[in-house]
Amino acid sequence: MVIPTPDSGILKRIYANIVGSGGFVSLDIPDKILKRLYTYGSLKDTDEGIEFEVKNRLKDAKFAGVSRLVVNGEEIEAESVRLETADGKTFTLEEVSKDDPIQFPVGTTVTVVVEEFNLPSGSHQIHIDFLAEPFGELSLEIEDTIRDEGQLPSIPRSEEDNYSEEAIAERHEWLEEETGVDLEHVPEYSFDSSRGQGNVENFIGVAQMPLGIAGPVKVNGEHADGYYPIPLATTEGTLVASYSRGMKAINMNGGAKATVSDDRMNRAPVFVFEDAREARDFRDWVFDHFETVKEEAEETSSVAELIEIEDYLTNNFAHLRFSFKTGDAAGQNMVGKATFAACNWILQEYPGYVESFYLEGNFATDKKASKVNDLMTRGKRVTAEVTLDHETCVHHLGAEPESLANHSDIATIGSFFSGANTNGAHPANGLASLFIATGQDEANVAESSAAILNTRLEDDDSLHISVTIPSLIVATYGGGTGMATQQECLEMLDCNGPGNVNKLAEIAATTVLAGEISLGAAISASDWVTSHESLGRNR
């Protein structure tokens, strides 16, 4: 076999280390990449034989065959091996070749089955040579374990259709037997259970949440323009009423001006080097090749657009924060896939040595409030603002503008002193309720609630109040937005589907503004406790 001389990057550096194995090449791009193709824990001993899983975690590819398989030093005959894809198709090794490959997109698996070959519990060595374009001929040497787990409890599931009525009923029966609970409300839902696929596993029903409507509120945005009824899913008495009160105050003063000033979703891989100088040189090399990195990332999506790579260097680590536009999707998974493709290209082409690499170094910072989000944006950076006249403050909200401004200043000091992620009163309240109602990822309340509140007392004794959310993560397409109730709530807001995400961002920020106005006034006017006494569960 003639091995062409690599002409770029890491392949050039490792060419001297290419090892022939039975006529096939083992590329020394070692454990950082190759071993991630194997799914650890997938080795099983079945009635038919053993099986294990190869999963494409790199980039879209084609699986073009297995040339050699050795288990515990014993070479396996090709006739004993078959390949199974996730869609249930089965192939013999003779049926898979470079000219007739199996499609192998990112995230899909190929299960290798060795018929009439069994293994006991314990650790086992597997060596497999296979062809996967565009990676070429690859060689994996891994150790996996078959564990004797005994009879562990498990939730019933159907391999054929886990969202069928039969599978769901079996889980209901199992739950009632295991817990003694008579399921009366959980199984009641109004949509086709198959709609849950891609949103929830082991589906058993719905958690019915009280849903109220606040407002409507007038939004004077660049995308949202008009009055909007705000669906809020909550079990907290007074919340809907409180937000409605704040929305009325906004309406009495002509509506809230809302502005989306930035839009980016992030993934922050970390690269590990021997020392800080190598990390710096790597950063410089990546920046020099930004256009190619951008091309590699954007090939994975018709929507993702890489707009910037931020660099944060510390010790011997290079944290690179990839920032994308993601259209109407929240985009966490989208940017993860795009960043992974870009990083794989970087690892293959960078001429230096990378000791280790992780797709996320906890710097994104996904579902966590952080200063880097406050400064650099994650999701939408959006501001909602309104000027409340003296009459609205006194006669509708029950507090003088000066008192509201003074309380806001004091509360800001309290937030700073306590280390809170916001100087607002309760941004998470409205966002969590709106997120659940409209099918957002509820965990994104963690970073979305890090709002920055500002009040300014004007010369005419009116009060200008604004709130900026630097990390508002919302979507009008994908994820939970397609669930039945959530889709209807988005339709109430005229925000369902593509082209509406900035409108939803402006509405969400205005909702937060209304909540800050109402609760701030309740605290200033000493009405907070009495409101909960009259409307809440603590009466």
N, C-alpha and C positions, 0 to 999 in steps of 0.2 A: 504494500500500500504506500502511495506517495502522499506525504503530509506536506501541504503547502506552507511556506514560511509566513507566519502572521506578519502584518505590516503596521500594526498599531497597538497602543495601549498595553494592558496587562498581558495580552496573549503574546506580544513580542517578548516581554520580560520572562514569561514562563516557558517559552518554546523549548528551551533546553531541558525542561523537566517533564516534557510530554513522554508518557510511558506507553509502549505498546502492550496490549493485553489480548491475546488470542486474535490478533489482527485488528483490534479496535482500540480507539484512542481514549485515554482517560485524561481529560483536561484538568490541570491543577489550578482551578479557580475554587479552592477547596471548600471547606465546610460553609463558608459564608454564603455561597449560592447553591452549590449542587445538593448538599444534604437537605436543603429546604424543599427539594422536590419530593422527598420521601415523607410520608405521614407516619410519625412515630406513634406506636400504639395500635397501628392498623394490622399488624401481623396476627392472624387467627388460624386456629386449627379447626377445620370443619369436617362434616361427614364426607364431603367431596375431595378434600385435600387441604392444603394451606393456601392462604391468600394474604396479600398486602397491597397497599395503595400508594400510587405515585400521583401527586397533585401538582398542577402547574401553578406556582406562586410567582412566576417571573413575568412573562408577557405572552400574548397570543402565539400559539405554536401549532405544529402538527406532529403527532406521535407516529413515528415511521418504523417502529419495530424493535424487538428485543433480539440481540445477537448472542447474548451469553447470560446465563443465570446459574449462580453457584450458591448453594445453601449449606452452611457448615462444612465447606470444603468439597461437597459433592456436586458435580456438574449435572444439571438437569437437562434431560432430553427435550428438544423443541416440541416433539409430539405431545408432551405432557402439559404444555403450557397454553393457556388461553387468556385473552384480554377481555375485560368487561368495562364498558363505559357507563357513565352515570345515567344515561337514558335507557339502559337495559340491553344494549346491543352486545353481542359476543363475537369474538374473532379468534381464529387460530393464528399462530405466528406466520403461517404461510400466506394468510390473507392480508397482512399488513406489511407495507414496504414503503420505500421512498416515493415510488410512483403511485402508490395507493395507500396514503396515510390515514390515520384517524385524526379528525379535527380535535385540537387540544387547546381551547381558549383558556385564558386566565381564570382560575377558580374551579376548573373542572378536574375530574379525577379519572385515572385508568387503574382498574384493579387487576393485579396479576394473580392468576389462579394456577396452582400446580396440582394437577389431579392425581389422586391416589398416592399422595405423599403427605405423611403426617409427622407432627413434631410434638414433643412433650412440653409441659410448662417449663419456663426458664428462658434464658437468654440465647439468642441465635444470631449467627453471622450471615448476612446476605450480601452478595456481590452481583450487581446487574449492569450489563452494558446495553445501552439502547440509543436509538437515534431519535432526536427531536429537533426538527427544523423550526427556527433558524439557529438553534444552539449548536447543532452538529452532533457528533458522536460523544456520548457522555458515559461516564462510569461512576457508579455509586457503590461505596462500601459502607454499610451501616450495620449497627447492632440493635436488634429490637427484642422485645420480651413478650412471651405468651404467659399471661398471669392466670393463676388458678384462683378466681374470685369467688368460687362457691356460688351459692344461691343468694345473690343480692336482689333486694326489691327493685322493681322497675315499673315505670308507667306504661300501660298498654299503648302500642302504636302499630300502625299498619304500614308496611313497606310499599304496598300498592297505592293506597290513597289515604293519607293520614288525616284528611279533612272530610272524609265521608261521614255520613250520618252513623254508619255502623261503628267506625273507629271512635267517634265522639261518644256514642252511647256506651261503648265498652269502657271508656275512661270514666264516665259518670258512674257506672256500676262499680268500678274498682274504687273510686273515691268514697262512695257510700259505704262499701264494705270496710275499707281501711279506716275511715274517720267516724262513721256512724252518723254523718250529716245527711239529712234528706234534702237533696238539691231541688229547690223550687224555683228560685229566681235566676241563678247562674245560667241554666240552659235556655232561658228565654231570650231570643234575639230575632231580628227581623230581616237579616240578610243571608245570602247564600254563604254557607260556611267556607266554601272554597275561596272566598274573598279574603280570608285571613292568611292565605298562603303568601309567604314573603314578609308577613308582618308579625306572626306569632307561631310558636311551635306548640304541639300537644294541645291544640285548641279545645276548650270545654264550654265556652260561652262568653258572656260579656259581663264586665263590672259596670252595672248601671249607676251612672253619676247624675245627680240633679243638674239640670241645665237651665240657666236663667238668661234673660236678655237685659242688658244695660243700655242706657242711652235713649234714643240714638245720639251720636255725637257728630258734630260737624268737623270735617277734616279739610283743611285748605292745603293740600299737598301738590306735588308735581305729578303724582300718580293717582292718589286718592283725592277725590273732589266731590264733596257732598255730605249727606247725613248717612251714618252707618249704625244699624243695630248691632250691638256687640254680644255674641254668645259667650257665656262664661260658665264653665262646668266646675262646680264647687259644692262642698258641704259646709262651708263657713257662713253661718248666718250673718247678715249685714253687708257682706262683700258686694253683692250685686247692687244693693241700695246705695252703698257708699260710692261705688264707681259711677252710678247714675247721677248722684248729686254733683260729683266733680264734672261730669259731662255736661250737666245743665249749666254749670258755671261757665264752662268753655263756650257753650252755645250762646249764652247771654252776652258774650263779648265777641261774637262774630266767627267763632271757630278757632281751631288750633292750626298754626302754620307748621307743616311737617316737611322735613328735608332729609333725604338720603345722601350722605356725603362720601361714602366709601362702601366698597363691596369686595370682599375676598374671603375665601375659605382656605384653611391651612393644613398642611401636614409637615412635621418637622423631624426628618430623619437625623440620626447622629452617627458620625463616622469617628472611629477611634484610631489614634496614631501613636507612634513611639514617643513623640514629644510635641511641644507646642509649635515648633518651627515647621514640622511636617504638616500639622493641621493648617497652619496659615498658608503654606504653599499649595495645599490641596484646595483650600477656599479660592485662592487666586486662579487656579486652573479651571475650576468649575465656572467662575465668573467669565473667564476668557472663552468658554465654550457654551455660554448661556443659550445662544440661538439653537444649537443642536440639542441641548438638554430640553429646551422648550418643544422642539419638534417631536422628540421621543415621548414626552409626557402627553402632548396633545393628540398623538396617534391613538391613544386608548379611549378617546371620547369625542363625540361630535359637539360637545358643549364646553368641556373644560378648557380654560384659557389661562396659561401660566403668565402672570403679570410681573412677578418679582421673586427672587430668592434672597431672603434676608440671612445674614450671617451673624452668628453669636458664638464666639470662640472662648473656651475656658479650659485651662490645664492642657491635656492632650486630646481634647474633644473638639470636633467641629459640628455644631448644631446648625443645620441649614433649614430655614423655615420657608417652604415652598408656598406661595400665595397664588390662588387661582380665582377666576370668576367661574361660577357654576350655574348660570342661568336661573331657572326657577326652582331648582332643587337645592336643598340644604347643602348637599355635596360632600359630606365627610367620606363616604365610601368612594365616590367618584375621584376625589383628590388623592385618596390612599392608593388607588389603582394607578393613577397617572404618575404620582411621585415614585411608586415602586418601579415602574417601567423606566423612568428617568434615572433612578439610582442604579438599576441594573446596567444601563448603558455606561454610566459613570464608572462603575466598578470594573467593567470590561475594558474601558478605554484609558483610564487614568494610568499614567506610566509609573507612578510611585506605588508604595505598599500601604494598603489599608488593613490594619490589624483586625478590625471588626466593624460591623455595620448593623444598625437596627432601624427599621422603618419609622419608628416613633421613639424619640428620646424624652417624651413628656414635656416638650416645649411648645406644643401646638397652640394652646393647651386645651385638649379636647374635654369638654364637660367639666371644666374647672375654671373658676374666675382667676385672672392673673393680670399683672401689670403689663405684660407684653400685649395682651389683648386690648387693654385700655389704650395703649399707645399706638399699636399697629393695626388694630381692627381684626376681628374674626366674625364672619357673617356680614351683617349690614351695620354700618355706623349711621345712626339716624337720630335726629333731634325733633322734638315736638315742643312748641312754645306758644304762650298766649299772654296777653296783658289783661288782668282782671281789674275792672274799675272799682272805685271805693264802695259804690252801692252794692255790687255783687258780693264783695268781701263781707260787708257788714250785715246786709239784709238776707242774703242767701246762705252764706257760709258761717255767719255769726262771729266773725273775728275781724278786727281792724287790720288793714294791710301792714301797718308797722309791726303789729304783733306776729303776723305770719312771717314777715321777713326776719324778725328777731329770733323767732323759734327756729327757722331754717338755719341761721348762722350758728346757733348754739348746737343744733343737731349735727351740723357738719363737724364741729369740734368733737362731739361725742363719738361720731363714727370714726374720725381719725384716731382718737384716743383708744378706742376699742379694737381697732384693726379690721373693721367691717369692710366688705367689698363694695359698699355703696353708701353715699350720704343721704340717700332717699329713705322714706319711711317704710315702704313695702313694695318695691317694684316686682318682686317675685309673685305676689298675690295675683295681680291681674294677668301676668304673663303665664303662670302655671294654669290658670283657669282657661285662658284663651288658647293655650297650647293643646290642652286636652280636648277642648271643643273642636279644634280645627285640624287635629291629626299631626301636630308637630312632635318631634322627639322631646318628651317631657324632661329628660335629663339635661337638655340644653338650657334649661332655666338657670343652671348653675352659673354659666358665663353670661347669659343674656340679662340676668337681673343685676349685673354690676353697673347700675346707672349712675350718672353724674347729674346732680340737681343744682340749679342756680336760681336764686331769687334776687330781684333788683327793685327797690322802692323808687318809684318815679316822682318827679317834681309835683305832679298833679294828685299825688297820694294814691295812684294806682300801683298795682303790683305786677311786674313782669316775672313770669316763672317759666323756666325751660328745663327740659330733661334730655340728656344725650345718652343713648345706649350704644356703646362702642362695639358690642359683641352680640348683636341680635341675630339669632340663627332661626330663620323661618323658611318655609317652603310652601309653594302652591301646587307642586307637582312631585309625585314620587312619595315613597315612604308611607306614612299613615294617612296622607291627605286623600287617598283613594278609598278609605273605609267609608261605609255608608253614611253614618251620622256625621262624621267629620266633613265629608264632601258636601253635605247639605249645609253645614254651618259655613263653609267657605263660600257656597253659593249665596247665602244670606248677605255676605260681605262683597259679593261680586268679585271674588278673588279665586275662584276655582280654575285650576289649569294653568298652562303656560302663559307668560306675559303679565303675571299679576303679583310677582313676589315683592316688588318695591311698594306696590299699593298696600299689601298686607303689612309690610314693615312700617309704613307711615301710620296705619291704623293701630298697630300694636303699640307704637311709641305714644300715640295720642291717648290710648287706653291707660298706659302707665302714668302719663301726665295727669289724667283725671283722678287716678287713685292717690297721687301725691297731694293734689289740691284738697281732696276731701278729707283724707286722714290728717294732713297737716292742720287743716282748719279745726277738725274735731279735737285734736290735742290742744290747740291754742285756746279753743273755747271751752275746754273741759267737758266735751260731749262724748268723748271716746267710750268711757265705761257705760254711760247711760244709753248710748246707742246699742251696744251689745246686750244690755239688760232688756231693752224693749224688743229687739229683733233677733238676738242670738239665742243659742241653746242654754246660756248660763242664767236665764231669767228664772 
